[in-house]
Amino acid sequence: PDLGEGRPIRVEIIVTVAAGGTTPTAVFEIQDSADNSTYATLIKTEAYAAAALTAGAEFVLTLPDAHARYLRMNYTLGGTSPTITVTAYLTGE
């Protein structure tokens, strides 16, 4: 409950290995749940194409002030045989 201490909470997503495959896309979602069982989408990005999914690319999503206790990130890949490696973390800075 004290995460962020009055500052906006952000999710930072960093592409560590560029998207591969044929015409790969990625959509990032932040979801929340009050009981860690049924999740709802808080934030959903546009579908990013391969040109935006290069190694080192960063995406920052700011959480709304009101959200449930449990958070998770989900991403959906599109294209033919898509691959990507990302690192994501929460920050209150």
N, C-alpha and C positions, 0 to 999 in steps of 0.2 A: 504493500500500500504506500510505501514511502519512495518508491522508485521515481527518480527525477526531481524530488524535493521542490516542487513548484515550477520546475522548468518543463518545457514540452519534451515528451519522450519521442525519440526517433528510432527508426529501424534503418540501419545502414547496410546496404547490400553491395558487395564487391565481387565482381567477376574475376575469379582466379585462373580459370582456363576458358578461353574464348569458346563461343558457341560453334558447334560443328554439325555436320550433316548437310542435307539439301534444304535450302531456304528455312533455316531454323528461326523460331520465334520463342519468346518467353513472356509470360504474364505472371507478375508477382502479386500475392495476396497476403494480407495480414488478417488473421482471424482471431476471435476471442470467444471465451466460454466461461460461464459462471461456475460450472461443475466439472470441467475437464472431460466432457463427454459429447456435448452437442455444440459445434462451432458455427459461428456466423461470420460473414465477411465484414470487416471494418473498412479496409482499403483495398482497392483492386486497380492495378495499373493498366495502361494500354498494352497492347501486344508489341513488344520491342523486337525489331528485326536484327539480323546478324550484324549489321553495321554498327548498332548500338551495344552489342554484346561482346565487345572485344576484351581481352585480358586487361585488367586494371580499371575497367568502367565501374563507376559508382552510381548508385541510386539511393536517394534518401527519402524515406516516407515518414511523415509526422503523424503520430497517433492522435485521434481526437481526445479531448479531455476526459470524456466518459467512455470507459471500456470495462469489460469484465476482468476478473482476476487472472484467468489463464490466457496466454497469448501463444500463437504459433504462426509460422510462415509457411505458406504453400506456394508452389509455383507449377505452372502448367506449360509444357513445351509443345510446340507445333512444328510442322515440317516433316520431312522424311528422315528417319533415324536421327533425331536431334540429340545433341549432347551439350552439356554446359556444367561447369563447376563454379559454385558461388560460396562465399562466406557471408554470414549475416549476424548482426548483433544489435542489441538495444543500447541506447545511450541517452543520458539526460543532459548532455553537454551541448 
